[in-house]
Amino acid sequence: MRKTYASLIVAGFAVSLSLGACGGKPSEDDCNKFADKVVELTVQGQEGAAADMAKSMIEAMKPEMVKECKEKGTKAEIDCALKAASLEDLEGCDASKKKAE
């Protein structure tokens, strides 16, 4: 269940990056750190086979996350994501959801 939830959050965040918001562009280093942070948060609290499976799945998505981040992300969204302590916090960095509220 958590794996599915994590995938939805990552997909939603990628969509928000595609919508773009003010705040300048993140650097390539920022985008790599963002992708690493998503991996970290996805496996947080999981152990054994579940952690390995989640990590493998999300690691495979890293190149696409970095690409989307560089092309469509904002510095503000990525800075927020890098401070996230949980997947829920990461979801809160989604600029498109903030606009809808």
C-alpha positions as semicolon CSV with decimal commas, in nm:
position;residue;x (nm);y (nm);z (nm)
1;M;0,000;0,000;0,000
2;R;0,277;0,240;0,094
3;K;0,453;0,165;-0,237
4;T;0,141;0,266;-0,428
5;Y;0,096;0,577;-0,216
6;A;0,460;0,675;-0,274
7;S;0,420;0,626;-0,648
8;L;0,112;0,848;-0,650
9;I;0,291;1,121;-0,456
10;V;0,591;1,109;-0,689
11;A;0,364;1,116;-0,994
12;G;0,164;1,403;-0,849
13;F;0,479;1,596;-0,769
14;A;0,607;1,541;-1,122
15;V;0,280;1,682;-1,255
16;S;0,315;1,985;-1,032
17;L;0,665;2,037;-1,166
18;S;0,525;2,029;-1,516
19;L;0,282;2,307;-1,428
20;G;0,563;2,525;-1,301
21;A;0,546;2,810;-1,056
22;C;0,746;3,118;-0,971
23;G;1,077;3,081;-0,796
24;G;1,351;3,028;-1,052
25;K;1,500;2,705;-1,178
26;P;1,672;2,445;-0,959
27;S;2,028;2,341;-1,040
28;E;2,118;1,993;-1,160
29;D;2,263;1,927;-0,814
30;D;1,932;2,035;-0,656
31;C;1,745;1,795;-0,884
32;N;1,976;1,505;-0,799
33;K;1,931;1,578;-0,429
34;F;1,553;1,591;-0,484
35;A;1,554;1,248;-0,647
36;D;1,766;1,107;-0,364
37;K;1,526;1,260;-0,110
38;V;1,227;1,096;-0,278
39;V;1,405;0,759;-0,257
40;E;1,487;0,819;0,109
41;L;1,130;0,914;0,200
42;T;0,982;0,627;0,003
43;V;1,173;0,362;0,198
44;Q;1,148;0,543;0,532
45;G;0,992;0,314;0,791
46;Q;1,003;0,006;0,569
47;E;1,220;-0,297;0,626
48;G;1,331;-0,607;0,445
49;A;1,178;-0,707;0,114
50;A;0,923;-0,422;0,116
51;A;1,200;-0,163;0,152
52;D;1,410;-0,330;-0,117
53;M;1,117;-0,345;-0,357
54;A;1,016;0,018;-0,297
55;K;1,374;0,138;-0,331
56;S;1,425;-0,055;-0,653
57;M;1,107;0,084;-0,803
58;I;1,175;0,446;-0,709
59;E;1,545;0,425;-0,805
60;A;1,433;0,331;-1,157
61;M;1,230;0,654;-1,168
62;K;1,521;0,880;-1,065
63;P;1,638;0,973;-1,417
64;E;1,286;1,085;-1,510
65;M;1,249;1,276;-1,180
66;V;1,576;1,462;-1,242
67;K;1,476;1,539;-1,601
68;E;1,133;1,675;-1,499
69;C;1,289;1,871;-1,215
70;K;1,541;2,039;-1,444
71;E;1,289;2,114;-1,716
72;K;0,982;2,214;-1,520
73;G;1,060;2,238;-1,150
74;T;1,103;2,553;-0,948
75;K;1,370;2,628;-0,692
76;A;1,102;2,693;-0,428
77;E;0,935;2,354;-0,481
78;I;1,265;2,167;-0,471
79;D;1,387;2,357;-0,163
80;C;1,061;2,262;0,008
81;A;1,098;1,898;-0,098
82;L;1,454;1,879;0,033
83;K;1,329;1,986;0,378
84;A;1,049;1,727;0,381
85;A;1,058;1,477;0,665
86;S;0,788;1,248;0,523
87;L;0,601;1,171;0,203
88;E;0,314;1,378;0,341
89;D;0,549;1,676;0,381
90;L;0,672;1,619;0,026
91;E;0,315;1,624;-0,101
92;G;0,274;1,962;0,069
93;C;0,544;2,105;-0,159
94;D;0,320;2,058;-0,462
95;A;0,260;2,413;-0,588
96;S;-0,043;2,313;-0,795
97;K;-0,222;2,188;-0,483
98;K;-0,141;2,506;-0,294
99;K;-0,298;2,711;-0,573
100;A;-0,615;2,500;-0,560
101;E;-0,665;2,556;-0,187
